[in-house]
Structures are given as structure tokens and as C-alpha cells.
């Protein structure tokens, strides 16, 4: 029987578990639950409970007849087809799929936004004692978290970005919402280590970095260390290895590291692990939905944008529908 190794319990592998995959399947993930990134700012703002935003990966694995190993992968030998865990255990595979995301390369004094599970735990410990917060990185994740934190009473937030992150029209809408919530935007300013003493908490959302073991695995990677895959989400150097979500870069159609694309990868990955021959075609335009602390959001579709409470309700329906798909 074919030995299938799933590494990571992210968006794409949640879908694979939901759809099922043939073989002797093992899932390795550090966490029994997966946090849906689209609802994380709403959790920080107080609109969602922990259960609202989590997918029970352990339960999905049990229902699919998949062996669950709660652990962290530290090495992959693509030539030998062997994965090694933090505790020294080794797992051999015939077919492997990687959905391990990326991480925020944060300094020691900062709270990294990724992995989301760790961020949530540390945020819950810190949220009632912080009154002056810095958020580093003003991409979609940074502005959403900054506004979510500012939505909490008596919390002053400063958002740092060393460069513009949005096209002008969308940037103006975001800037208005940041100002409405009292978030100070310091655009064109790089956060220096010495600044940390001015804040109770520094949240780091800047940059998506590849996990170090990917570069050392023998798999072909891009210049940032992410796995290079073809349109079927297969490694371009080792076709028995698939990769999806943030940890993958499409060789001929690279796109941003975003949950939007991870969700789109999911059905293609599930189908191909099941023996199909589906191609992933990146959409030309993507829908961006940015929550603004309160139950208010901004939508952007290929350069056309809207905002309002109705956009938040629209986003809420989309997000809840995704999570509910995996409820047992």
C-alpha cells in the first residue's frame, strides 16, 4: 500500500482530510487544531470565539482514517524519501505533501503573527495588560491586526511599514480607517530594535519567511527557500512531493503568500493526491477583504474597492462558510 505523508495541518490539508486520500496516510502537525487566518483579526477584535475560528484537524484525521502524529518536522531528505521529527523519529514515504505555511522572521522581543496557533496563545496572555502596541508590517495582515488591537479599549497602536503596500485608492481607504481608530501609521519607517522599549508589545507581521529545512531538503526551491512547484503543485525536482499554500511557489506563475491562494490550492491538491491530473490556474484578479477592527470592512477586486458594514457581513459569511465545511 502506498505510504502517504501529509506535513502540516493548514488550509489545503484540511481539505485533503475532508475529501479523503487513498493509501497508508500519516499526518504530521504540531497542533491538533488549525486556525483559519481569515478570522484571526476578528478574534483579536473580540468578534469571534476560539471555537469559531478553529478547524479540528485531529477529528478530521480520525474520521478519514489517517494516522495523526503531533510533532514538528525538522528535516526532509527528498532523495531517501524520509522525514525526521523533532524527537528523532523518522517516517518513510512514497508520496508526500507539504502544507507547512511560512513564518514571520521576528526578533526575539516581538510576538510573531505566525504560526497563528502560537500567536493566539501569547495574545490571550498579553491582551489585558498591554496599552501601547507596535505592529510591524503594513500588509493586509498588519493593518487588520493593528485595527483589531486598536478596537480594544485603552490600547494605543502604532503601525510601521518601510514601504507602501497597497495601490493608492485602496491605501487611502485603509488610511482613513486606521485614522478613525486612532492607529498611527508610520509609513517609510523601518522598525529598529531600540524602539521596542517604547512599547508594551511588538507584533511582527512583516515578511513571509520559508522554514529552514525546506532549503536543506534537496527539493528545488526559489531564491527565498520556498518549494518550487509546477501547475499540478508537484515539486519540479521530485514529482512524488507536492506542496501548497505559503510554502510553495509556482514556477511559472508566482503569486503572493496569502490565505486566499492557499484556499484555491486546496481542491487541486486533494484531487491530485487522489490520482487526478488537475492544474492550478492562478486567478487574474483576487478579492481582498480587509477587516477594520469594528464590524466594518474594505473589499478590493482588481482595483475596484468598496467599504462598509455590509462588506464585513459579506466577509463574515464567506469565512464562516469555509470553517463550517470542516465541522463534523
Secondary structure as GFF3:
##gff-version 3
##sequence-region A 1 328
A	DSSP	beta_strand	3	7	.	.	.	ID=ss1
A	DSSP	alpha_helix	11	19	.	.	.	ID=ss2
A	DSSP	beta_strand	24	29	.	.	.	ID=ss3
A	DSSP	beta_strand	33	35	.	.	.	ID=ss4
A	DSSP	three_ten_helix	37	39	.	.	.	ID=ss5
A	DSSP	alpha_helix	40	45	.	.	.	ID=ss6
A	DSSP	alpha_helix	50	53	.	.	.	ID=ss7
A	DSSP	beta_strand	54	56	.	.	.	ID=ss8
A	DSSP	alpha_helix	57	64	.	.	.	ID=ss9
A	DSSP	beta_strand	67	70	.	.	.	ID=ss10
A	DSSP	beta_strand	73	77	.	.	.	ID=ss11
A	DSSP	beta_strand	82	85	.	.	.	ID=ss12
A	DSSP	beta_strand	90	92	.	.	.	ID=ss13
A	DSSP	beta_strand	95	98	.	.	.	ID=ss14
A	DSSP	beta_strand	111	112	.	.	.	ID=ss15
A	DSSP	alpha_helix	116	126	.	.	.	ID=ss16
A	DSSP	beta_strand	132	136	.	.	.	ID=ss17
A	DSSP	alpha_helix	140	151	.	.	.	ID=ss18
A	DSSP	beta_strand	156	161	.	.	.	ID=ss19
A	DSSP	alpha_helix	168	180	.	.	.	ID=ss20
A	DSSP	beta_strand	184	187	.	.	.	ID=ss21
A	DSSP	three_ten_helix	193	198	.	.	.	ID=ss22
A	DSSP	beta_strand	201	204	.	.	.	ID=ss23
A	DSSP	alpha_helix	212	215	.	.	.	ID=ss24
A	DSSP	beta_strand	227	229	.	.	.	ID=ss25
A	DSSP	beta_strand	241	243	.	.	.	ID=ss26
A	DSSP	three_ten_helix	245	247	.	.	.	ID=ss27
A	DSSP	beta_strand	248	250	.	.	.	ID=ss28
A	DSSP	alpha_helix	259	273	.	.	.	ID=ss29
A	DSSP	beta_strand	287	291	.	.	.	ID=ss30
A	DSSP	beta_strand	297	301	.	.	.	ID=ss31
A	DSSP	beta_strand	304	308	.	.	.	ID=ss32
A	DSSP	alpha_helix	309	324	.	.	.	ID=ss33
###
